Amino acid sequence: MIPPDMIGIVSLGVVFFTAGLMSVFALIQHRFPVSVRKIPAFSRIRRAVSLVVEDGTRLHVSLGHGNLQTQFGAAAFAGLSMLRSLGEITSLSDRPPIATTGNGVLNMVAQDTLRTAHNAVAIEQPFDMNNSRLTGLTPFSYAAGVMPVIRDESISTNVIIGNFGIEIGLLTEASERQNAVVIAASDNLPAQAVLYAVSPDSIVAEELFAAGAYVQAGRMHNASLLVQDILRWLIIILIIGGAVLKMVGL
């Protein structure tokens, strides 16, 4: 049993251990190529994004209303990595990508992410800060603000990824009414239940946090998949070891 005053130290040690492993694997990634299983949703994203540039339509990335300073921000960071990667591709389109958020801090980070993607492809036209929009501060006001964007901004592909509740069903329905491609993921169980019912290719469970690796957002995202596998095996070993010790009376 870990004493209460040691929990913080152990947690910090796990964080440093994980960060160290990710850094090592990122540096020697050519020796440990990442093999990922095929997930239909990510295959659809790659096809749909390539068509955005050809058709002259827009990509819309909806990042939810997760607060980056809480545990709900983890899903938002996964969405931001996708926004950066997909934004670099679609910024070459006549209509640059749009991001919508339901949190003020998240909106500022999304603006900076889109600006970074815009500058990365060296586009001559100036970056428009209105391409990232704060549409509402409560779940349903946020959804109500996003639906007109889906309807009126020539959106052909909607990537809905972040912290959502059951209001995510309104966004997927609005996308389908416009015959737009929709890929959705959330870290919230009620939202996942809605997506399972309404979206054939929803991203579920830990697949959400692998999004960066699937859209080639960087070496650290690939390294994170290897570290996740290592941590899973360590947890399995600890559980089995603890069960064995319990059986022998220790």
Sequence and secondary structure as in RCSB ss.txt:
>XXXX:A:sequence
MIPPDMIGIVSLGVVFFTAGLMSVFALIQHRFPVSVRKIPAFSRIRRAVSLVVEDGTRLHVSLGHGNLQTQFGAA
AFAGLSMLRSLGEITSLSDRPPIATTGNGVLNMVAQDTLRTAHNAVAIEQPFDMNNSRLTGLTPFSYAAGVMPVI
RDESISTNVIIGNFGIEIGLLTEASERQNAVVIAASDNLPAQAVLYAVSPDSIVAEELFAAGAYVQAGRMHNASL
LVQDILRWLIIILIIGGAVLKMVGL
>XXXX:A:secstr
   HHHHHHHHHHHHHHHHHHHHHHHHTGGGS       HHHHHHHHHHHHHHHHT EEEEEEET  TTSTTHHH
HHHHHHHHHHHHHHHTTSSS  EEEESSHHHHHHHHHHHHHHHHHTT SS   GGGEEE  SSHHHHHHHHHHHH
HHS EEEEEEEEE  TTHHHHHHHHHHTT EEEEEES HHHHHHHHHH TT B GGGGGGHHHHTT  HHHHHHH
HHHHHHHHHHHHHHHHHHHHHHTT 
